[in-house]
Amino acid sequence: GIGSTGLPLPYSETITITSPLAPAVVVPVVVTQVNGSGPPAIQGEIAPLLNAASFANASTLLENGSVPSVSPGEIVSIFGTGLGPPVPLSAQLDSTGRVATSLGGVYVYFYNQPPEGSCCEYAVQAPLTYVSETQINCVVPYEIDQMGGIPGSLIFVDVYYLGAWSKTATPNVKLTAASPGIFTDMGTGVGQAAALNSDNSLNMASNPAPAGSIVQVWMTGEGQTSPAGVTGSVTCSEGCSTVSQIPEPLLPVTAFVGGDPATVVFYGEAPGLVAGVMQVNVLVPPYTRSGAASLVITVGSNSTQDGVTIAVK
């Protein structure tokens, strides 16, 4: 390949280190392109992002929408090639205690105008929770609310890795108020929800929740919160003395278990996790049948994916 300096790669040279106190040392140097597949390539022409909980393309939530939508604070997955390092890396905290926006040489930028020259004059960096060669998980910055400011605004998303850009030519995501998805036990977006029973034990087929008890579930895509979300912050990292201190989405949250309305006992940003992950405590209706009961959570007018269940007895 050709490097950013115009040199053909791989490029070999030597560096000679001299010192009056020791013999000269000659160090061979070979420059190669780490992401050998070329610049980062986001999968899909206009559909690079999926909800990291549901793996659903949220464009189905938008009337006549062909571009996938994202909401402020949503945890999203980007798939492609040459996106990051060969050895996957997980989230790290920066010096301010927030989830870092740089991980293994990877950055993800959200911006609302085409970049001129090198990206990006109007860009906001996304906190990174996972990076690899083929997948990035990141948090949609809450600042996208200010990039056009209304649902339906078109936004660009680009990946930067070790000097190379994915260079999106046209807007590839659309802003929406909420794009909810429930995290599941197997990380596939369907099946058993990642949930806890009221005694904090795992909810699963061999340990179902009694009908009439509370089940705790986690999701993302709830949108802007009150107080306003802080990009990359860890909820209640310095402690929350009362439940009222926990940010909650601006939009109302409702739930259905087994197709029936269920009382939402609590909803708000999940303590100890990055802002953009919401905890919802649902009271299982007392007449719910035993077995795998469907779970749907609605934020505003948008609902979570089909096929998610909790275990009930």
N, C-alpha and C positions, 0 to 999 in steps of 0.2 A: 504494500500500500504506500501512499504518500503521506508523510507527516504534515503537521500544520506549518512547519518551516519549509516545506517543499522538498525535503530529503526523501529519497526512496528508502522504504523500510523493508527488512531490517537494515540498520546502519551501524557499522562497526568503526570504532576509533579507540585511541588510548589517551589516558590522562597521566602526565608525569608529575609526581609530587616531590618537590625538592625541599631540603632543610639543611642549614649549616651544621646541624647537630646529628644528622643521620644520612645514610646513603639514599640516593634517589629511588623512588618507588614508582614503577610503571603499572598502572591499573587499566586493564582492558574494559571497554564499555560497549555494550551492544544495545541499541535502541530498537524496540519492537512495539508494535501496536497491541496493547493489552486486550482491548475488545476486538479480537481478530475478525469479527464479522463486519467491521466497519462502524460508522457512527450509530448511536442508539436509534433503533427503529421501533416505533410504537406500532403494535399490531392493529390492523384495521385502518381504513382510510379516514373514517370520521367517528370511530367508536373505540377509542383507546382505553376508556375507563369503565370499570365495573364496581359496583358496591362490594366492599371487601367482606361483608357478612353474607349477603345473598348471592353474590356473583351474578346479579341480574343487571341487564342493561336498562337503566332507568328511563330511557326514551319512551318505553311503553306507558309511562305514567303521564306523558305529555300529549295533548291532543295534536295530532298531525306532526309529532316530533320525530325527526329522523336523526338528530344529533343527541347523543346521550347527555343526560342532565346530572348535575351534582348540586349538593346543598352545602352551605357553609358548615365546616367541621366534620363532614362525612369522611369516613375512612374508605379509601378507594384502592383498587388494585389496577396496576398498569402492566400489560403483558407485551412482550416483544422480543427483540434480540439485541445483544450488546448493551443492555441497559445498566449493567453493574458488574461487580467483581465476580470471579469464578466461585469463590467461597462466600456463601450468603452471610449477611450480617443483620443483626436485630437492633432494635431501637437503643439509642444511648441518650443520656441527658447532657446538655451543654452546661456552661459555667453558670447560667442563670437558673438552672433546674428545670428547664423546658426540654421537650424532645427535640433533638438536634435536627437541623435542616441539611446537614452534610454528613454523609455516611459512606465510607469507602470510596470517596471521590465522586459520589453521586449527588446531584441536586435535581429537584423537580420545581419548575417555575409555572405559576399561573399568572397570566397577564391579559389585558383587555385590548391591546393594540398591537399590530404587527411590529416586530422589532426592526430597527434600522441598524444595520451593522451587526455587532454582537449583541445577543439577547441580554438584558431586557430592561429598558428604561422604566417601564411601568409594571415590573414584575414583583410578585411576592413568592418567597420560597416556602415550600411545604415541609412540615415536619415528617421525617421518614421513620417508619416503624419496621421496615424490612426491605432489603435490597439484594438482588442477585442478578445473574446474567439475563434471565428471562422474565423476572417479575419484580415489581416495586409495589410496596404498600405505603401509602402516605396519607396525611390528613389534609383535606381541602382547607386552605386558610380561610379564617372567618373574614378576612379583608376583602374577599371577592364580593361581599355585600356592597362594597364601595366601588366596584368596577362596573359601572352602569347602574348598579343599585336596585334593579328590579328583576323579578323572575322573567326568564326568557332572554336575558342578555347573553350574548355569545362571548365565549372566553377561549383563549389559547392555552394549551398545556404542552410544555416541552421538557425533555429530559436532557441533562448535561452530565456527561461522564468522561473524565480525564481528557478534557480539551475538545470533546466532540459534542455536537448538538443533534437532537432529533429533527429540528428545524421544521416545525409545523407551518404549512403554507396558508392554511385557512383555519378559522375557528373550529375547534374539535369537541367542545363541550358547551352545554347550555346551563345557565343558572336557574335553579328551582328552589322553592322555599323548603321543601322536605323531600327526601328520597330514602325512606326507611327500609332497613333490612335487619333481620334477626341473625345473630351468630349461632351456628349449629355445632353440635358435639364433634362431628367429623370434619368440620370446616368445608363442607361441600355446598352449603346453602339450603339443603333440604334434610328432612329426617329430624331426629331428636335435637331439640334446642339445647344450647349450652345453658343449663339452668340449675338452680339450687332449690331444694325444698326449704320449708320454713325453719328446719333445724340446721341449715347450711350444708346438708349432705347433698351429693349429686343426685339430680333427678334423672332416672333412667328406668328402663323396663323392670329391672330387678330391685329398684328402689323408688316406686311411684309415690307421688304426692296424694294424700287423702283428699277426696272431694271436699270442698269447703275450707281447704288450707291455702296458704300463700305460696306461690312459686316466683322465684327471682330469675329474670332473664336479662340478657344484654343485647344491645342493638346499636346501630349507627344510622346516620342520615336524618336525624331529627331536626336539623336546621339551626338557625340562630337561637340563642338562649337569653335569659334574663337572670342575673346580670349578663352582659354581653360576653360571648366566648372569647377567650384569650388563646390565640393560636399556639399550640405546642405545650400549653400548661398541663400540669397533672392535677386533677380535681382534688381539692382538699389536701394538697401536699403539705400544707402547714396546719392541717386540722380544721374540721368544721364542728363548732360547738353545738350547733343546732341544725336540724334538717333544712330550715329556711335559708341557710347560707349556701346550700347546694344549688348551682344554676339549674334551671329547668327550661325546656323549649318554650318559645313564644306561642307555638301552636298547641291546641288541645290534643291529648293522648287518650285513646280508647282501646279496648281489647275485646277479642272474641275467643272463647275456648269451646271447642267442639261445635262451632257454629253459633253459639249462644253468647249474648253480651256478658262480659265479666267485669267486675269492679277492679279498677286500677287503684291500688292502695297507695302507691308511690311511683313517681317518675322524676328522674333528674340525672344529671351527669354522674357517672359511676366513680365514687371515691377511690383514689389510688390509681386511676387509669387516665390516659390522655384525654383531654377535652375533645368531645366528639363521639365518645362511647357513652351511651345512656343505659342506666339500669331502670327496669320496670318491674314492679312487684304487682303480680296479678292474683286476685282471689279466685280460685277455681270454683265455679258454681257448684253448689252442693248436690245437684242432680246429675252431674257429669258422669257418663258411663265409664267404667273401668277400661283401661287400655291406652292406646296412643290417641290422644285428643288433639285435634288441629288447634294451632295458635296463630292468630292474626292480630297485629297491632297497627292501629291507624294513627298517623300524625297529620293533623289538619285534614286534608281530603285524600291523602295518599296512604296506601296500605303496604304492609310487608309482603314478602313473597309467599306463594302457595307452597304447601308441602312440608311445613314446619310443625312438629308435634311436641307435646309434653306427655309424660307418663302419669296416669291417674289411676287410683284404686278406690 
